[in-house]
Every structure is written in structure tokens, then in C-alpha cells.
Amino acid sequence: MPALRTSIPDQLARSISCSLGLPEDAGAVLGALLLQTDRAASLEELEAVLRRPVGRLGVSVDQLRRLGVLERGEQRFKQRLRGTPGLRDLLRQLASAYRKGGMEALEALHWQQREISKPYRRLMRALQQLCPVERLTEFGAALNRDLEQLPLWEASTRAISQLAGRWDVLLPEASRPALASSPLIVYGNHPSMLTPFLVSAALEREDIRVITCRYVEQLVPNIADHLFPVEPAYTRTAREGLKHGLSHLLSMALLYRFDQMPDPVTAKQLNGQSIRAASEHVRSGGVSVIFPGGGGTRRWYPGLGRLISQLLQDPGASEPLLVPIREMHSSNLRLYRLVSGRTGSRSKKSRKPPITLAVGRPQPLSSYAFTDRTSPQEIVKTLRTQFRRTRCEG
């Protein structure tokens, strides 16, 4: 076998040697082989180039291969020699991976870049101080695995306990039979990413479907059958975003950068399809959950009104019930702190009440003074006014 020319920078050779525990000349050879042959090196190739037995190196290539060192080294050292892409390029690559392959592809590229790019590692360390991205990704992966075997309400119960620790549900006992079997429209506030899971865990029904942002399907693919996806509203002001903390504002900014939004006309059509599907689900006896304010507090959007308008025209075999819910003592900021372990002093932590979901008494749709001529905006205004006056504890 002809000897390969080891035209490789000394600094890179030293880096390879230190990483793999090899003498510097062996590091140069190994780097050259990785780069020129585009694959892992064999014992024979190393011996041919070094012109001496590889056994004197004190480590075998087979041992390195079993540990995955050569495979990792191939990607790492190619990037170092050819130049690591800048942070802007890395973000573009991450966004592309997320759009094409979802969280699995994004996570794979994240760990690859974290290993080979020092600027990216620094960026992620800074981000972790504000938003525990990696821990939240682990939470999503665990929930996705649970949904392969468990119903949504049971997987939700497990996920909430793992993420939030203490939590509680306030539910009127007299309403349990109706909540267990009637067609329901559940609506209320949405202060944290736990809200849909809290509702599912509280009602313990397998026919719950949630109207929520489309990107949730990308984050947790196995939850897709339980959702009516809508296009998110990224148009809220930074001031409103900051009400949920800088961490939440940062996470929404990342989603905005990664998400591939359709044009406004297409988005409106897709959202309309989901509202119609949600109303049909209620007509067939199921539960549709909607958060008319999204994650904000400034206004309620007319989606809830459109859903009710369609049911006023055709309520189905059984009359739907409207159920208000309110999530209390909760925010994304609190969740981020819990996940990060930054919960303050022990005494202060013990004084905080548990995250709580209060479920109101179900009200028949006919008990409201709505007609098929009532506009969605008027319906939303009425329900929001009533929601503000009640505490939803039955």
C-alpha cells in the first residue's frame, strides 16, 4: 500500500492525538486517513503509513471503533479542517433539520454540532441559563415514548408528575358523570405548556382532542392523533411575551425562526378546517379543547366563537356542554425553573402552592342566549366576561 502524504496541520494532529490518546505522529496519520479515504482507518493502513507495528501505539483501532471514537472523529476532524460553519449557518441547518425531520433530526444535529463547534457550545450554555432546552427536549421524547403504549390522559398524568412534581385538580363531584360521558367544549386560559396535559389528566377521557399549534406535532409526533392543529399567532408584542418571562419569549423566538409558516390565506384555510373538524368531533360525542387566548392575556381570538356557531346550527344527537377551566399557580417561567432546578430556597419552595387546574360546572349550550345569528365575536365576548367573573371551582 503506498504511503499517504500527511498534509495535515500540526495543531489538528495534536488535537487528534490528545483526543484519542495517541502519539502525535500517529494522530497526523489517522487524521490524514480519515480525511483522504473518507472512512475509519484500519490497523493495516496505520502500520503501512507508520512503517512500524501499531501495537506500539498502546491502543488498537478496534478498541477505538468499539468505543465509537473513530466514527465521531471522522465527523469532528473533517469539520475542524474544513472550517466550522458560523452560528448563523448552524441555525439555518437546525431549522432545516427541524422542518424536514422533526425533533429527532433536530436533536441529532444538535448533539453533533455541540461536539464539534465551540461557538455553538457557548451559545447553548448561555441559552440553558434562560431556557432549559435540552431538558425540555428530553421531556418531549419521554412523552412521545409513553404515547406509543398509553392513552393520552395516562401519559399526561405521568408527564406532569415528572415535570412539575406537585399538582392538583379541583373538579365538582356532582359534575363527574356529565364530564365523563357528554360531548364537551372545554375552554379557558393557557398560562403554561402543561395546560393541555392537565385537562387530559383531569378528565381521563380517551376522546379528548385539543386545538393547538401545529408545531406540537413536530415536537411530539405521537400526539398528532389527539390534536386539531392550527397555525400559531407569532404577532403578539414583546411586552406581552415578557409577561411569561424572558425564557418563554426566547423559546417562542426560536420556534418562530424554525417554524415554516404558510401564507396568511393558507393559514386561515387550515385553521378553519381544524375548527370544523373540532365541531364535528363534539357532534359525535367527543371532547374538543380550545384556548381562545392562546398563551396570551390581551385578547381572546374568535375560534371558540366559530366552533360554537357551527354547533348552534347542528348540535348533534346530544346537546354539547361548555366547560370552563382555569390553570392556577402556573407559568412557563415556573416550569423552566423546576426543570432547571432553580426553585429558590427550600422554605420558599415549600410555600408555593401546587400547579392546579380548576374545572367549572358544565353548562348546556342552550342555557346561553346564543342564536345562529350571534356572531363569533359576540360569543367570545360573552364567554370571556363570564370567565373573568368565575373561579371555575364549581
N, C-alpha and C positions, 0 to 999 in steps of 0.2 A: 504494500500500500504506500503510495507516495506521501511524503510528509506535507502537511498543510502549513501554509505560511500563517503565522500567528500575528497578523497585523491588528492588534487589539490594544487599546490604551492601557498603560501601566496601572492607572487608577482603577480601571474596570477589572483588570486581572487581580489586583489586591482585594478588591471588593468580593470577587468570586471566591478567592482563596479564603478570606475571612468567613464568608457566609457558609462555605462547605467544609471548612476545617482542612484545607489542602495547602501544600506548599505553593509559593507564588508562581513558579513556573508551570505547575500543574493547573493552576487557576487560569493562566493565559491559554493553555492548550484547550482546556474544557470550554472556555468562553468561545474560542475560535471554532471549535467543533459545533457548538450549539448554534452559532450564527451562520456558519458556512454550509453545514449539512442540514440545517433546519430540523434537527431532531436531537434526541438524547444521545450521548456518546456511549460507546461500548468499551469494555476493558481492552479489547484488541486494538481499537483505534487509539486509545490513550497510550498504550505501550508502543505502538508503531511511531507515534509522533515524539514521545519522550525518549525513545531508544533505550528504555530500561524497564524492568518489571514494575507493574502498577502496584504490586504488593508492598513495595517500599513506601507508598504514599500513606499507608496506615488506615485506609478506608477503601472499600470496594464500591464500584459503581452500582452493583446490585443492591448493596445496602442503601445507597443514596436513592435508588429508584424505589425501593420498598417504602422509604420514608416520604416519597413524593418530592424530594428535593430537586431532582433533575427536571421534572416536569414544571415545577414552579420556577426554577432557574431559567428555563428556556424563555418563558414569557417575561420574567423580570429583567434579564440582562439584555434581551433584544430591545426592550423599551429604553433601557439606560443608554445603549449605544446609539440608537436612532433618535433619541430625544423624546422626553416625556411630554405629552400634549399639555397645553396650558389649561387652567381651570375652566375657562370659558368653553374650550373644546370638550373637556371632560363632562361638563354639564350637558352639552349637546348630546354627547354619546349616551349619558344616563337617561336623558329624556327620550331618545330614540329607542333605547332598550326597553324602557317602561311602556312606550306606545305599542311596540311590536310584540313583546313577550310578557308584559305584566310584571308583577312583583318578583317572580322567580328570576327573570332575566335581569331586572334592575339590581337585585341583591347579588347575583353572581358577578356582575360588572363592578358593583360597589366594592366587594371584597378583593377583587383583582386589582383595582386601582388603589385601594388602600395599602396594598402590599408594595406596589412599585412606585407610587407617586408621593413624595414627601409633601409637596404643597397640598395635595388632596387630604393627606392625613392631618395636616394642620387645620385645614378647613373643617374637617369632620369633628376634630376635637373641640373647635370653637362652637360648632353647631350643637354638639352634645350638651354644652353648658346651657343652651337655651331650649332645645327640644330634643328629648331622648329618642332620636330617630331609630337607632339600632334596636333598642328595647321594644319600641312600638312595632317594629318590623317583626321581631320575634313573637310578639303577642298576636299579630295578624296571621303569622304562619301556624301558630298553635291552634288558633280558632279555625283556620282553614282545614287542618287535620281533623279536628273534632267534628266538623260538619260532614265529614265523609261517613261517619258512623252514628252521629247523634242528631236528633231533631233540633231545630233552631233554638227553642226555649231552653233545652237542656245544655246545649253548647254555650248559650248566652250566660246561663247561671254559672257555669264553670269559669268562663272568661272574666265575668265581673268579679268573682271572688278572687281570682288570681291577680287581677289588675288593681282593683280598688280596696280589697280587704273587706272592711265592714260596709254593709249596705242594707237597706230596709225597703219594704213595700207597705204602704198604707192603702188598704183596699176595703171598702164597705162590705161587711159579711152578707148583708141582705142582697147585694148585687151579684154575688158569685155565680148563681145559676144562670143569670142572663149573660154575664160576661163569658161564661163557659160555652154557650151554645148559640147565641144570637148573632146575626150579622152586625158588625160593628164598624163605625168610623171613629178611630182614635186620633185625637189631635191635641197639641199642646206645645210647650216650649222645648228647646233643644240646646241646652247650655253646654253639653259635652258630647264626645263621640260615643259615650256609653248609652245615650238615650234609647236608640232602637233596641238595644240588647236588654235594657231594663224593662221596656214594655213587653218584650217577648217573654222574659223570665217571669214577669208578674202575671201574665195571662195564661201561660202554659198551654197555648193552643198551637197546633201544627199548621193551621191555615192562615197564619199571620203573614202579610206581605207589606213591605214598607216602601213608601215613596221617598226615595233618597237619591243623592248624587250618583251619577253614573260611575265615577271613579272608584266607588266602593267595590264594584265588581272586579276592578283591576287589582285592588289591594287584597281582597279575599274572594277568589274566584268561586269557591263552593257555595257562597251565599247568593249567587245570582238568581237561583230559583225562588228566593224569598223577597225579591226586590221588584219594584217598578221604577226603573232608572229615569232620572231627569237630568238635564244639563244644569250644572251649578251656576249660581249668580256670583261672579267674581267682581261685581261692580260696587260692592259696599266700600265705604270710605275707610281709610287707615284708622281714623279716630274710632270708628265702631269696632274695627278689628282689634284695636288695643284694649277694648273693654274686656276681652277674653285673654289678655296678656300678650306680651311680645312673642312668646313661644308659639301661640296659636297663629298670630299674624305671619310669623316666619313659615310655619308649616303650610298655610294657605298660599303664600307666595311661591313656595316650591311646587305645590300642586298646580298652580296656575302656569308655571314655567314648563312643567312636564306634561300637563294635560293637553290633548289635541281637541280643541273646541270646534264644533261645526259653526257655520254662519248662522246669524240670528234667525233667519227664516226656517232653516232646517231644525235648529234647536227648538223653536216654537212648535213645529210639527211633531217632533219626537216627544216633547213634554205633553202635548195634547193626547198622543197615543197612550202614554202611561196613565194619564188621568182617566181616560175611557176604559182602559183595562182594569184600573182600580175600582171603578164604579161597577163594572161587570162582576168583579170578584165579590163585592159586597152583595150584589143581587143573588149570587149563587150561594150565599150564606157565610162567606168568609170575613176576615178582618183586614181592613186597609188602614194603615197608619200614615199620617201625614203631619209634617211640622211646618205650619204655614209661614212662620217667621224664619225658616231655615235655622241657621245658627245665630241670627241677629235678633235685635230687640226693637229696632226703629220702626218696622212695619211688618204687616202680615201680607203675604202675596195671595192672589186670588185663586190659587189652585184648589184650596179647600172649598171655596165657593162654587167653583166649576164642578167639582166632584159631587157636591150636594145637589146642585142644579140638575145634573143628569139623573140622580136618584129620585128627585121630585117628579120628574117626567115618567120614570118607570122604576119603582122601588123594589120590584121583585116579589117573590112569594111571601116573604116575611118582612115586616117593617124594620128598617135599619135603626140602630140605636147610636146616638152620638155620645162619646165618652171623652171628657177632658182629662188630661194628665198633666202633672207638673213635677219636673225634676228639681229637687231642692238640695242645698248644701253641696253643689257640684259645679265644676267648671273644668275646661281643658287644662287650665293652669294648675289646678289641684291634682289632676291626673298626672300631668307631666312631673310634678314634684313627687308624687307617690312612686311613679316608675323609676325616677332618678334617685330615690332615697333621700331627697332634700325636703323633709317634712318638718323641720324645725325641732325645737326641744321636745323631750318626751312629755313633759307636763302640758305643753301647748297642744301637742298632737292628741293627747287623751281628751282634751276639752272639745275638740272638733266633733260635731255630730256626724253620723254616718251619711253617706250619699243615699238619698231617699227618693223614691218615686211614689207620689200620691196619685191615686186613681179616683176620679169623681164618680158620682152616681150616673148610670146610663140614662139618657133621655130619649124617648121616641122622637123620630124626625117630625111626626105630626104635631108634637107639642110646641113647636116653633111656628111663628106666624109667617112662614115662608110659603110662597106660591111658585108656580112655574114661571111667573113673570118677575120674581125677585132677582135682581142682578147678583152675580157672584161677589161683586164688591160690597153690596149691602149685606149679604150673608156673612161675609168675613168680618165686617164692621160689627155686626150684632154679636157674633160669637166671641170676638176679641173683647168687647165691652163686658160681656158676661164672664169671660175667663179672668179678667182683671179683678172682678168682684168676688171670685170664689177662691178657695184654697185647695179644692179637689180632694179633700179627705173624707168626703161623704158625710 
